[in-house]
Amino acid sequence: MKRHPFEPARLISGLTALTLGTAYGLDALGLWQAPGPWLFLTLPAGLLLSGITAAVWTRTHRPHPHTDATSQKGS
């Protein structure tokens, strides 16, 4: 299997979706009474956290510019 780069923003988005799906499923089965505002605000909060994480991850893992070895010769 081909390896892929780790992306923490996708992990957070996936965990948010998994949490919401589980919460709505348990609520639909009557096993848990989900508070309305909690479920309604979980998605925007998770997406906001994912966006911030993506911005920070991109900023800290930016590829460094390659120095040209030929431009340093003869200096």
Secondary structure, 3 states (H helix, E strand, C coil): CCCCCCCHHHHHHHHHHHHHHHHHHHHHHCCCCCCHHHHHHHHHHHHHHHHHHHHHHHHHCCCCCCCCCCCCCCC
